[in-house]
Amino acid sequence: MYRAITRNIEVSVEPFYLEERSDPEENRYVWAYRVTIANQSDDFVQLLSRYWHITDALGRVEEVRGAGVVGEQPELNPGDSYQYMSGCPLTTPSGIMVGRYTMRNERDELFDVDIPAFSLDLPDTSRTVN
């Protein structure tokens, strides 16, 4: 589990490999990830948009921007949490995702909330740190 807290908004991510949707012989590797956004602040907030920076094992970068998440722009009162699942296909057997959500509070202030960097790795793959 990966976590980041920005302005008392906690974002947790749990990635997992989808072997049944992947085809390594065709260079297709698919991961799902479960995101939980917990509003630990004293403010109402709404998630307006997302930004993802996805890097594959060869260093190729894809940037994804869009409104909301999975077709929704969730509203969270203090103490609320919101969870969703999404996925990411890659042409390499590993990668890294990181990003941010743009939120609005009840005073109409816009601010970014960090999505922690998390790795997309095949299960049982040995990892080396350079």
N, C-alpha and C positions, 0 to 999 in steps of 0.2 A: 504494500500500500504506500502511495506517495501522497504527501500533504504539503499544502502551502496556506498561509493565513495572511490576508491583506485587509486592513481596516476591520478586523474581527469577522471577516467572511472566510470560512475555512473551505478549501477545495481539496477533496480526497479523490485519488484515481487508483483504480485497480485494473491493470491490463491482463488479458489472457489470450493465448494463442488458439485459433480456431482451426485445428487440424483438418476437420471435415470440409471446410470451405477453402482450404489451401491446396495448391498443386505445385510442389517444389520442382517437378520436372518441367513445368511451364513458367518457372520463376514467379509464382504467385503465392504470397504468404499473407494471411489475413489474421488480424487481431481484433478483438472486441475490447472495449474498456468501459468500466462502470464509474461514473462520476457522481459524487455526492457533494452538494453545495449546502453548507450549514451557515445560517445567519446567526452569528453569536454577538451581533452588535445590538444597539438600542434603537436602530433605525429600520424602517420598512425599506426594502430594496427590490428592484426589478432588474433581471438580466435582459439586456437589450441586444447584445451582439457577441460574437465569438471571433477569435483569431487563433489559428494553429500554425505553428512552424514545425514541419515534419522533415526530418533528415534521415535518409536511408543509409545503409552500411557503406555505400560508395561516396557519401557526402553530398548526394543530390538533395536539393531542398524543394519542398512544395509548401506554398502558403495558402491557407484556406481562411476566407472571411465570409461572414454571413450573419443574418439576423437570427437571434435566439439560438436555441439548441433543439434538435429533433422537432422542428416546427413549432416550438413554444417559446414564449418569453415569460418565464416563471416569475411570480411575485412571492417574496418571502418576508413575512413579518418577523420581528425579533423572536428567536427561538425556533423558527421553522427550518426545515431542510427540504431539499429537492434532489431526486436521484434520477438519472437517465443512463441509457446504454447507447453506445454508438460503435463504429468500427473503422478500421484503417487497413487497406490493402497496400502491400509493398511488393516490389520486384526483387528485394534482397531479404535474406533471412533474419535481419535485425534492423533496428532503427531507433530513433528518439523523437518524442513529441514534447512540445512545450507550447504554452499559449497564454491567453488572457481573455477574460470576459469584461465587457463594458457594462457597467451597472449604473442605475439612477436611484437616488434616494428620495425621500419624501420632500426634500427641499429643492428637488429638480437638479441637484448636482450630479454630474457625470464623473465616474471614476473607474479605473481599471483594477481588476482583481486577478492576481497571478494564478495560472494553472501550473502546478509543479511539473518539472521535466520528468518524464518517465520513459523507461526503456522498453522496447518491443524486442523480445528475445525468444528464440525457440526453447521449449522446455528441454532440460537436460543438456544444454549446450555449455561447454566450458567457456568462461569469460576471462580475458586477460586485461589488465590495466597497464597502459603504456606510460 
